[in-house]
């Protein structure tokens, strides 16, 4: 192990302890299943974290990694959770990434979920990822518009809507995925695209704005 990595792990121990003992019973917390980098801002650590998987040390990592185009020392992750986060297996939430879950929100991350760096997930209602999903940098996923819009009859027009992302999905850099989006299995989302509805089909590359199928009968490897 490089000396710098060893120092990083030592510096990260206090926040790792705070996080695990806040969310888990003693027997689970002592195993340190979630490692939290010292540079992570624990803005809100209420709500609930569920590990729906075998419990072992470091199965989830928050704020670690090093993507070459970013300065990880100035790239601060944020954890702001008042709702529920469910980890179905190994997860790596890279440096500079931001997780925000409202008190009524539920975020489900499938096994082998990864964010490379500098992306945001904002959950007011429900966001679900399948297994083996990769999210690149500078992406935004949110199931809410935040501000309410009404018609002249005082009926709300923009309710929060769930987002469902299938298994084995690669979300390229600088993508925006908005409320009501549904993405099938084995899909690649091309860089700098916007998704806000149901995208039918699997084993395809989708992209653009408006979204369309760019190529079919493809697959990718993590």
N, C-alpha and C positions, 0 to 999 in steps of 0.2 A: 504494500500500500504506500502511495506517495505521502510524504510528510504533510503536504497541504490538505490531502483528503483526511488524514488522521486528525489534524487540527480542526477541520470543519466538523467532523463527527463529535469531537469533544465539546466544541462551542454550541453544537445543536442539542446537546443532552438536556439542558434545562427546559427548553420549549417542548422537546419530545416527552419529557416526564409530565409537564403540565397538561399536555394534550391527552395523553393516554390515561392519566389518573382522573381527568375530568370526565371522560366519556365512558370508561370501562370499569367493571368491578375489579377488585384487587388482583385476583388470579390472572385475569386477562391483561390488565395494565402492566404487570410485572414482566410480561413477555415482550413488551414494547412492539406491538404489531404495527404501529404507525410511527415512522421517523419524520420529524419536523425540522427543517433547516432553521438555523439561528436567525436567518434573514427574513423569515416569514412573519408577517403581521397577523397576529391572532386577534382580529378586530372584534369578533364575537364567537364565543365557543359555548353556546347553549344548544338547545335542540338535542338531536340524537344521532349517533353514528353506530351503524350496525355492520358487523363483519360476518357476512353470510358465506363463510369459507373456513378452511383450516386455519387455526390461529398459529402464527409463527412470527418471529422477529422480522420487522422491516418488510412485511408483505405489502404495505402501502408507504410510499415516500412522497413527501410534499416539499417542494422548493429546492430540490437537488438538480444535478445535471449541469451541463455547460454547452450551450449552443454557440458556435463560433461567431455569429454576427451580433451577439449581444454581450454586454459586460455584466456577467452574473452577479458581481459585487454591488452593482447599482440596480439590479433587477429584483424587485421585492414582490414576493407572492403575498396574497391576502386571503385569509380564511374568515368569512363572515357567514356563520351558519346559525340559524334559529330554528330551522326545520329538521328534516330527516335526510341523511346521506347513507346509502347502502352500498358497500363494496362487496362485489361477488367474487373477488379474487385479487390477484396481484394488480397493483395500480401504481403509476408513476406520474405525479402531477409536477411538471417541470418548473424551473425557476421563473419568477415573474408572472405566474399564472394566478388567476383570481377565481375563487369559488364563493358564490353568494347564494344562500338558500333561505328564503323567507320562512316565517313560522308555519305557514300552511303548505310549503313546498316539499317535494320529495325528489331527490336526485339519486338515480340508480346507475352505478357504474359496473359494467360487466367485467369478467375476468380478463386480465392483460390489457387494461385500459391505459393509454399513454397520452399525455400532452407534452410536446417537445419543450415549449417555452412561450411565455408572453401571450397567453390566450385567456378568455374569460367565459365562465358559465354562470348565468343568472337564472335562478329557478324560483318562480313564485307559485307554480302549480305542480308540474310534473315533467321531468326530463329523464329519459331512459336511454342508455347505451347498451348494446349487446356486447358479446365477447370480442376480443381482439380488435379494438378500435384505436386508431391513431389520429390525434388532432395536432395539426401543425401550429406554427406560430401566428400571432396576430389574428386569431379567430374570435368571433363573438357568437355565443349561443344563448338565446334568451326566450323565455316563453311568455313574456309580458311586454306591453307597451309602456308600462309604468303609469302614464297619465291617462285618465279616463276620458273617452269621447262619447257624447250623447247626441241623439237626434232631438228635434224640436218637441217630441213627445216624452222627453226625459228618459228614453230607453238607451241603455249603454250599447255601443256598437263594437267595442273592441275588448271583449272579455279575454282573460288569459286562456291559452289553449296548450295542451300537452305537446311535447316534442318526443318523437320515437325514432331512434337511430338503430338500425339493425346490427348484426354481427359482421366482423371483418370489413369495416368501413374505414377508409382513409380520407380524412378531411384535409384538403390541401391548405396552404397558407392564405391568410387574409380572406377567409370565408365568413359570411354572416348567415346564421341559421335562426329563423324567427319562429314565433308561436305557430302551432299547427303543422309544422314540418314533419313529414314521415319519409324516411330513407330506408330502402330495403337492404338485404344482405349483400355482401361482396360488391360494394359500390365504391367508386373513387369520385370524390367531389373536387373538380378542377379548381385551381387557385382563383381567388378574387371573384367568387360567385355568391349568389344570394338565393336562399331557399326559404319559402314561406308556405309551402303546400305539400300535397301528397305526390311523391315521385314513384310511380309504379315501375317495377322491374328490378332484376338483380343482375349481377355480373356485367356492370356497365359503368362508363364514365359519364357523369353528368356535370353540367357547368353552364355559365353564362347568366345573364339577367335580361329577360326572363330565362328561367332554367329550362334546359332541354337535354336530351340524350346526345352525347357527342360520339360515343362508340359503344358497341355491344360485344358480348361474348369475350370479356376480358377477366383477368384475375390479377391479384397483386400479392406480394409477400411482405410481412412485417420486417 
